Amino acid sequence: MRNIILLLLVLSIGVWLWAVDRETTLFVVRVKEGRLTHVRGRIPPRVLDEIRDVVARASVRKARIKAFVRDGRPTLRLSGEFDPNFLQVLRNVVGQYSVAEFRAARNRSN
């Protein structure tokens, strides 16, 4: 009985953490072989176009770009193969937009 309660507690915490992550995530895009694909979330088309341009100019081959809300502002987390200047340029692009603009965008995949 004790093991079942512990298991339920761990599962509940896991589900709660997953839900919090989903709530604070604005969008996730992936770069594969230099091609940008929208994975999930809401992103205004003009932001996606600007990110696509930055990825092409920086010749990024592989990356994962996640935007989430921190202190009421969009914040980025990147992983993959890219130049450190690429991160700053992306921050500049995403920082021009408010969280409300991301939340108001249509949920789209491409």
C-alpha positions in Angstrom: 0.0 0.0 0.0 2.8 2.4 0.9 4.5 1.7 -2.5 1.3 2.6 -4.3 0.9 5.9 -2.5 4.6 6.7 -3.2 4.1 5.8 -6.9 1.0 8.0 -7.1 2.8 10.9 -5.4 5.7 10.7 -7.9 3.4 10.4 -10.9 1.4 13.4 -9.6 4.5 15.5 -9.2 5.6 14.5 -12.7 2.3 15.4 -14.3 2.3 18.7 -12.4 5.8 19.6 -13.6 4.9 18.6 -17.2 1.8 20.9 -17.0 3.8 23.8 -15.7 6.3 23.4 -18.4 3.6 23.3 -21.1 2.0 26.4 -19.6 5.1 28.5 -19.6 6.4 27.3 -23.0 5.6 29.8 -25.8 7.0 27.7 -28.7 9.6 25.2 -29.7 11.2 25.1 -33.1 13.8 22.7 -34.4 16.5 23.2 -37.0 17.5 20.0 -38.8 20.0 20.1 -41.6 19.6 23.9 -41.8 15.8 23.7 -42.2 13.5 25.2 -39.5 10.4 23.3 -38.4 7.8 24.5 -35.9 7.4 21.7 -33.3 4.8 23.1 -30.9 3.3 26.2 -29.3 2.2 29.6 -30.6 4.4 31.8 -32.7 3.5 34.8 -34.8 4.3 34.2 -38.5 6.6 37.2 -38.7 8.6 35.9 -35.7 9.0 32.5 -37.4 10.1 34.2 -40.6 12.7 36.3 -38.7 14.0 33.3 -36.9 14.2 31.4 -40.3 16.2 34.3 -41.7 18.6 34.3 -38.7 19.1 30.5 -39.0 19.9 30.8 -42.7 22.3 33.7 -42.3 24.1 31.9 -39.4 24.2 28.6 -41.4 22.9 26.7 -38.4 22.6 23.0 -39.2 21.1 21.6 -36.0 19.4 23.3 -33.0 16.4 23.3 -30.8 15.0 26.7 -29.8 12.5 26.9 -26.9 10.9 30.1 -25.9 9.2 30.3 -22.5 8.0 32.9 -20.1 10.2 34.1 -17.3 9.4 37.2 -15.2 6.7 38.1 -17.7 9.0 38.2 -20.7 9.9 35.8 -23.5 13.1 34.0 -22.8 15.1 31.5 -25.0 16.8 28.2 -24.3 18.9 26.8 -27.1 20.6 23.5 -27.6 22.6 22.3 -30.6 25.4 23.4 -32.9 25.5 27.2 -33.3 27.8 30.3 -32.9 27.4 32.2 -29.6 26.4 35.3 -31.6 23.5 33.4 -33.0 22.0 33.2 -29.5 22.2 37.0 -29.1 20.6 37.7 -32.4 17.7 35.3 -31.6 17.3 37.0 -28.2 17.1 40.4 -30.0 14.5 39.0 -32.4 12.2 37.4 -29.8 12.7 40.2 -27.3 10.9 42.6 -29.7 7.6 40.8 -29.0 5.5 40.6 -25.9 4.2 37.4 -24.3 0.7 38.5 -25.3 1.7 38.6 -28.9 2.9 35.0 -28.7 -0.2 33.9 -26.8 -2.5 35.6 -29.4 -0.8 33.9 -32.4 -2.6 31.0 -34.0 -1.3 27.5 -33.1 0.3 26.3 -36.3 2.6 23.6 -37.6 4.7 23.5 -40.7 
